[in-house]
Amino acid sequence: MEQDQNYLKTGTTTVAVVCRDGIVMGADKRATAGNLIVSKDVRKIFDLTLDMAVTVAGTVSDVQLLVKVTKAEIRLRELRTDRKPTVKEVANLLGGLVYGNIRRFSVIPGVSHFILGGKDIHGFHLYDLFADGSITEIKDYITSGSGSVMAYGVLESQYKKGMSIDEGTKLIVDAISASMQRDSASGNGVDVISITAAGLKSVYEKELNTKLSY
């Protein structure tokens, strides 16, 4: 069963923050398989629509497939109803997929944890879709993954209600930076996006060079 313990997973620190004018979401860039760093440039933030995105943590194959299925289901729902789904509807859709995925027997555990942020006709919304399929609406901030314990320490001490997008971006970078100092499965850089009235936008991207030179 040795091979089963080395399935590709993102390790991960992902963070999302509710701001005054929208939502900011970020993640590190490292993917691991056991103790091996498999990739140093993994994108862990996926757009679902022009106004919604998710951060991912867990088994890479599962989160990639669930994102693809969710995007397809959103498009089908738009065609059938002639309207854009709300963020809550997408949360319920993805939450159902996660619930079914974790309860289906597999040699490789189908663990997936999503943070969903988006904008609809009712405003901005942030949801935590835990690995068991449960759905929780978040009013301030949320973090997931192996580095979340360290990230929560920064969020608890620095988050302020009504932060600007720039302030939220800095907070996320600080939180992920803290996790990368202590969590071996998180590292190699940070990606951050914002969701505002104008839609999705990349607001910060940085790769970290860990090579030594002499």
Backbone torsions as a table, in degrees:
resi	resn	phi	psi	omega
1	MET	NA	8.2	-177.5
2	GLU	-57.9	-41.8	-177.4
3	GLN	-62.6	-34.3	-177.7
4	ASP	-64.4	-24.2	-178.2
5	GLN	-84.4	-6.3	-175.2
6	ASN	-113.6	25.1	177.6
7	TYR	-65.1	148.6	-176.8
8	LEU	-68.0	126.7	177.6
9	LYS	-140.9	159.1	-174.5
10	THR	-85.4	-6.1	-177.1
11	GLY	62.6	-99.5	157.0
12	THR	97.2	142.7	156.5
13	THR	-133.7	118.1	173.6
14	THR	-121.3	146.2	-175.7
15	VAL	-140.6	143.0	173.5
16	ALA	-138.8	142.0	-174.8
17	VAL	-133.3	134.4	174.6
18	VAL	-84.6	123.7	-178.7
19	CYS	-114.2	177.0	-178.3
20	ARG	-61.8	-40.6	-174.2
21	ASP	-113.4	17.2	179.4
22	GLY	155.8	-151.2	-176.7
23	ILE	-131.7	142.0	175.9
24	VAL	-118.8	136.4	-177.4
25	MET	-133.5	139.0	-178.6
26	GLY	-145.6	163.1	179.2
27	ALA	-157.7	157.8	173.9
28	ASP	-80.4	-173.3	-169.7
29	LYS	-125.2	12.6	-173.4
30	ARG	-100.8	139.9	171.8
31	ALA	-122.3	139.6	-175.2
32	THR	-129.0	159.4	170.8
33	ALA	-136.6	101.1	-171.7
34	GLY	66.3	-124.9	179.1
35	ASN	-93.2	0.2	-177.3
36	LEU	-93.1	132.6	171.7
37	ILE	-82.8	109.4	-174.7
38	VAL	-83.1	-38.3	-179.8
39	SER	-144.6	144.4	179.4
40	LYS	-110.0	7.7	-176.9
41	ASP	-143.1	58.9	-179.4
42	VAL	-96.4	133.3	175.4
43	ARG	-87.8	119.5	-177.1
44	LYS	-111.9	12.0	174.9
45	ILE	-121.5	122.5	-177.3
46	PHE	-120.4	135.1	173.8
47	ASP	-82.2	136.6	175.2
48	LEU	-98.5	-38.4	174.6
49	THR	-141.6	-171.8	176.6
50	LEU	-70.6	-14.5	-175.7
51	ASP	-124.9	5.4	-178.0
52	MET	-137.3	145.6	178.5
53	ALA	-148.6	160.5	176.1
54	VAL	-130.5	147.0	164.8
55	THR	-98.2	151.6	-174.7
56	VAL	-126.6	146.9	173.0
57	ALA	-146.3	144.1	178.3
58	GLY	126.3	-154.5	-179.8
59	THR	-71.9	123.7	-170.9
60	VAL	-58.3	-46.8	-177.4
61	SER	-60.7	-37.7	-179.4
62	ASP	-69.4	-46.7	-177.1
63	VAL	-67.4	-35.6	178.4
64	GLN	-65.6	-44.5	-179.8
65	LEU	-66.0	-42.4	-179.0
66	LEU	-64.9	-35.3	176.2
67	VAL	-65.2	-44.1	179.3
68	LYS	-62.1	-44.5	179.8
69	VAL	-64.6	-41.4	-179.9
70	THR	-63.1	-44.3	178.8
71	LYS	-61.7	-40.2	178.8
72	ALA	-66.6	-42.0	179.8
73	GLU	-66.2	-37.0	176.7
74	ILE	-61.6	-44.5	-179.6
75	ARG	-64.6	-41.3	177.6
76	LEU	-62.9	-40.5	179.4
77	ARG	-65.7	-37.2	176.8
78	GLU	-62.9	-41.5	-179.7
79	LEU	-68.6	-36.8	-177.4
80	ARG	-76.7	-34.9	-174.7
81	THR	-103.4	-12.2	-177.8
82	ASP	59.3	37.4	175.6
83	ARG	-156.2	160.9	177.4
84	LYS	-81.6	136.1	177.8
85	PRO	-69.8	153.1	176.4
86	THR	-77.5	165.4	178.3
87	VAL	-62.9	-37.5	179.4
88	LYS	-64.4	-39.9	178.1
89	GLU	-62.9	-42.1	178.5
90	VAL	-66.6	-37.6	177.4
91	ALA	-61.4	-43.5	178.9
92	ASN	-66.2	-38.0	177.9
93	LEU	-62.5	-53.1	-178.1
94	LEU	-67.1	-37.5	178.2
95	GLY	-60.8	-39.0	177.0
96	GLY	-64.8	-38.9	178.1
97	LEU	-65.9	-41.6	178.3
98	VAL	-64.0	-42.2	179.4
99	TYR	-58.5	-46.8	179.7
100	GLY	-68.4	-34.7	-177.0
101	ASN	-67.7	-44.1	-176.2
102	ILE	-72.2	-21.8	-177.2
103	ARG	-98.0	3.0	176.1
104	ARG	-93.9	128.4	-177.2
105	PHE	-61.6	136.4	177.2
106	SER	-155.0	146.1	176.3
107	VAL	-63.3	-36.7	175.3
108	ILE	-98.7	122.8	-178.7
109	PRO	-59.2	128.4	-179.1
110	GLY	-89.6	66.5	-176.7
111	VAL	-88.9	127.4	178.6
112	SER	-146.9	133.7	-179.7
113	HIS	-130.3	121.8	-177.3
114	PHE	-117.4	145.9	165.4
115	ILE	-115.8	123.3	-176.5
116	LEU	-110.1	126.5	175.1
117	GLY	-127.0	147.7	179.5
118	GLY	-175.5	175.0	179.5
119	LYS	-125.9	137.9	174.6
120	ASP	-142.0	-166.3	-176.8
121	ILE	-66.3	-16.2	-179.1
122	HIS	-96.0	-6.8	179.8
123	GLY	124.1	-155.2	-179.4
124	PHE	-98.2	142.2	-177.3
125	HIS	-142.0	147.5	178.3
126	LEU	-133.3	130.3	-178.1
127	TYR	-129.2	142.1	171.8
128	ASP	-100.7	118.0	177.3
129	LEU	-107.6	95.0	-172.4
130	PHE	-71.4	166.3	-173.6
131	ALA	-64.8	-17.0	178.2
132	ASP	-90.8	1.0	179.8
133	GLY	95.5	-3.1	178.9
134	SER	-71.1	151.3	-176.7
135	ILE	-125.1	127.9	179.2
136	THR	-131.9	126.6	175.8
137	GLU	-79.3	133.9	-175.7
138	ILE	-107.6	131.8	-178.0
139	LYS	-100.8	-12.2	-176.7
140	ASP	-133.8	-69.5	-178.1
141	TYR	-154.2	160.1	179.7
142	ILE	-154.6	148.0	175.3
143	THR	-139.2	151.7	-179.4
144	SER	-137.7	166.2	175.4
145	GLY	98.3	178.9	-174.8
146	SER	-66.4	-23.0	179.9
147	GLY	-97.4	10.5	-173.3
148	SER	-66.9	-28.7	-179.7
149	VAL	-61.2	-46.1	178.6
150	MET	-67.7	-39.7	-179.4
151	ALA	-64.2	-38.7	179.5
152	TYR	-61.1	-34.6	178.6
153	GLY	-60.0	-40.5	178.3
154	VAL	-71.3	-44.0	-178.2
155	LEU	-62.6	-43.1	-179.0
156	GLU	-61.3	-35.8	-174.5
157	SER	-89.6	-23.6	-171.8
158	GLN	-114.5	-16.8	-177.0
159	TYR	-68.7	137.6	175.1
160	LYS	-133.3	134.0	180.0
161	LYS	-62.9	136.9	179.7
162	GLY	85.5	19.5	178.8
163	MET	-64.9	151.7	174.7
164	SER	-78.4	169.2	177.3
165	ILE	-61.2	-41.8	178.4
166	ASP	-62.7	-42.4	179.1
167	GLU	-66.4	-39.8	177.9
168	GLY	-65.2	-38.0	177.6
169	THR	-62.4	-46.2	178.3
170	LYS	-61.6	-40.1	179.5
171	LEU	-62.6	-42.8	179.7
172	ILE	-65.0	-43.3	178.2
173	VAL	-61.1	-42.3	178.3
174	ASP	-63.1	-41.9	-177.5
175	ALA	-66.4	-45.3	-179.9
176	ILE	-69.2	-36.6	176.6
177	SER	-59.9	-41.3	179.0
178	ALA	-63.7	-40.9	-179.3
179	SER	-67.3	-36.3	-178.8
180	MET	-67.9	-20.3	178.9
181	GLN	-72.6	-24.6	-173.1
182	ARG	-125.6	-20.7	-178.2
183	ASP	-100.2	115.2	-175.6
184	SER	-69.2	-18.4	-179.2
185	ALA	-89.3	-2.5	177.6
186	SER	-115.9	137.8	178.2
187	GLY	165.0	-172.7	172.5
188	ASN	73.0	2.3	176.1
189	GLY	143.2	178.6	-176.2
190	VAL	-140.3	138.7	169.6
191	ASP	-118.1	136.6	177.5
192	VAL	-136.1	135.0	174.3
193	ILE	-123.8	159.1	172.9
194	SER	-118.8	150.8	172.8
195	ILE	-122.4	110.9	-178.7
196	THR	-126.8	-170.4	177.6
197	ALA	-60.7	-23.8	179.9
198	ALA	-86.4	-4.4	-179.8
199	GLY	103.7	-157.2	-178.2
200	LEU	-83.6	142.5	178.8
201	LYS	-152.0	136.0	173.4
202	SER	-76.7	124.2	-176.1
203	VAL	-114.7	-12.9	179.4
204	TYR	-160.2	134.1	176.1
205	GLU	-151.5	124.9	-178.6
206	LYS	-148.0	131.5	173.6
207	GLU	-101.8	142.9	179.7
208	LEU	-105.6	127.2	178.5
209	ASN	-91.6	115.1	-177.4
210	THR	-103.3	9.7	-179.9
211	LYS	-77.2	144.9	176.8
212	LEU	-98.6	147.5	175.8
213	SER	-131.9	157.3	-177.6
214	TYR	-133.1	NA	NA
